[in-house]
Amino acid sequence: QPKLITLTNTMFKLITIAALVASASAFAPASQFSRTTAIHQEIGKGGMADTRDPDAMDDEDPRKSISAAPSFEEYLKQREAEGN
């Protein structure tokens, strides 16, 4: 009987310690992972990734072609001409 009581006390202590360790890890701060989908992007002013490519791109498929964007001055002239 004394060995059974000692074994039971030892098991109870081990289970109690395991439960305390498990519950303490539940309140530990989560590790911070830095994930990004940017592969080859430059970081510009303000810490933002530059995603624009201002150059025109001509492709064999016209649906994939990107025309050159007007300058800001040209845009303002066009806007004035439209009456907006």
Secondary structure, DSSP 8 states (H G I E B T S, - for coil): -HHHHHHHHHHHHHHHHHHHHHHHHHTS----------SS-EE-GGG-EE----S-B--SSGGG-B-----HHHHHHHHHHHT-
